[in-house]
Amino acid sequence: MSIEMIPDSTPAIDDAAGARRKAFVDAARELFFANGYAGTTMSSIASKVGGSKTTLWTYFPSKEDLFAAVVDDIVERHGHALTVDLPIDAPVPDVLRNFGMTLMTKLTASPLLSLYRLVVGEAERFPHLAETFYDRGPRRGKARAAAWVAEKMVRGEIRQGDPMRAVQQFAGLCQSGLYQFAVLSLPESRDLSHLSEEVDAAVDTFCRAWQIEK
């Protein structure tokens, strides 16, 4: 075989490795959600995929690494609030409404809701899981929103203050109603038709406190 022929087989090898990695991540997500972090072993994940722990370890040296991969996979596929457009020239209420609806639509649906429940349930025993989740999801989204708020403060559209605190308050307003019911799987969470009303109320309250009228 000539040296020129070697690269031809590389994509197939990479594809196979990628598919194998995805299978482990998918299996881990299912087992984490079903049994919790503590109740899931690397052996059970390997068994579900049909491989050995040795193979699994070549992809993920620890269960924590595998959990991080699960979080990244969910955030990449469902964390649209991390990439929602925040146009600096658009009116404050319009941007917040779009951001709030995108955020709450995703947070009240699986698998982000299931991931949140898992992290909260394991946070006391495994605080590093909470750190991993927060760093890869909420912290990134709030940082983007805080940068937008900071620019709006410079432009005199939002009163001066701590941009991150302003974002945290807005997120708290958005999550004060239906989201609480959804986290606890209460009957009230089955009807999300009023979600837009809650986001509108959050925008209104935020703007009353932070927006500078012109």
N, C-alpha and C positions, 0 to 999 in steps of 0.2 A: 504494500500500500504506500503510495507516495504521500509526502507531507501535505500536499494540496488537498488530498481527499479527507484528511482528518476533520476539518471543521464541518463537513457535511453532516456528520453524525451528532454534532454538539446540540443542535436545537431539539432533537428527539430526546436526548439525555436530559436536557434542561426541562423540557415539557414533562417528562416522567417524574423528575424530582419535584417540580412544581405541583403536579397533581397529587403526589404522595404527601407533600407538606400540607396541601389544602385538605386532604382527607383527615389528617391528624387534627388540624384546627377545627374542622367541622365536627369531628367526633368529640373533641374536648369541649366544645361549646355545648353540645347536647348533654354530655354527662355533667358538666359544671352546673347547668341549669336544672338538671334533674336531681342531682345528689349533693350539690354544693361543692365548694372548693375542697374542704377538708375530706368530704366523702368520696372524692374522685382520686383514683390512683393512676399513675403512669401506666401500670400494667393493664388496667381496665381500658384505658384509651387505646393502647397498642392492640389489645385483644379485639376491640370493636372494629378497628381498621383491618385486622387480620395480619398483623406483623408482630415483631418482637420489640421488647423494650430497648434493646440495643439499637435497632433501627430508629426508633423514636428519638432516642438520645442523640443520634447524629444530627437530627434536625433541631431538637430542643433539649439543651443540657439539663433543664430543670422544669418542674411543674410551673414555677413562677414565669419562666420564659414562655411557656406554652399559654399561660393565662394572658400575658401581654400580647401575644400574637392573636388570641381570640378577641381581645379588646380592639386591637388595631384593625382587624378584619371587620368587626361590626361598625366601628367608627368610619372606616373608609367607605363602606357600602350604605350606611344609614345616617351618618353624621352630617347631613346637609347644612345644618346651622353653622358648621365650621367654615363653609365656603359660600354662604349666602351673600349676595351682592350688597354692599354697604356704600352706595354712591354718596360721595361727600357733598355734592351739589343739590341733592334731593332734600325736600322738607323733612325735618326731624320726625314728625308723626308717621309719615309714609314709610320711612326706612324702618322705624321701630315696629310698625304693624307687620311689615313683611318678615322681618327678623323674628318677631314673636310668634307669628303663625307657623313659620318653618320650624322653629325650635319646639313648640308645643305639639305640633302634629307628629313629630318624630319621637319626642319624649313620652308621649302617651300611647305609643304603639310598640309592639315587639319588633326586634329583640332588645332595643335600648332599655325598655322598661324592665325586662327580665334581667339584663345585665346590672342595672341599678339595684334591683332587689338583691341580687347575688352579692354585690359589693357591700351593701349595707349590712347584710346578714353575716358577713365574714369579717367586717372591718375591725372589730375588737380583737379577734384572735389573730388576724393577718392584716395589720395596718398597711403593710407594703402593697397589698392589693388595691386598697383605696387610693394610695398615692399613684399607683400605675394608672388606674382608671381616670383619676382627676387630671393628671398631667397629659394624658393622651386625648382627652375629650374636653370636659368643661373648661379647664384652664386655657386651652388653645382658643376655644370659641369666645370666651370672655375677654381674652387679650386682644383679639381682633376687634371686638365691639368697643372695648375701652379705647383703642387707638382712634376709632371713628368718633367717639364721644369727645376725646381730647381735642381733636381737630375742630369739632363743632364748638367747643369752648373757646378756642382761639379765635374763631370767626364771630363769636358773640351771640351764638344761637342757643347755647346751653350755658347756664350760669357756672361760674368757676367753682371747682371743687375737685374731689378725687374721682377721676374717670372710672376706675375700677369699682369704687363704691356705688357710683351711679348705675353701672351695669349690673352689679349684684342686686341692687334694689329693684331694677326693672325685671330681672329674671325671677326674683322672689315674688313680685306682683303677678307675673304670668303663671307661676306655679302654685298660687295660693288656693285654687279652687279644684277644678276637675282633676288636676294632676295628683293632688293628695288622695283623692278617691281612687284613682287608677293605681297608684303605688300599693294601696291596701286592698285592691281588688274588690272594692265596695260596689254595690249595685248602681250607684250614681255615675260610675265611670263608663257604664255601657252605652250611654248616650252622649256622644261628643259633639252634638250639633250646636251646642252653645259655646264651643271653644272660641270661635271668632269674637263672640260678645265679651268673653273674659279677656281676650287679648286687647280688644278695643278699650275696655275698662282700665287695663294695665297701662296702656299708652296714655290715656287721659290723665290718670293719676300721676304718672311719671312727668308728663309735660307740665302739669300744674305745679309740680315741685321744682323742676329743673329747667324748663324751657323759658327763654327770655322773649317776652312778647314785643313785637315791633310794630 
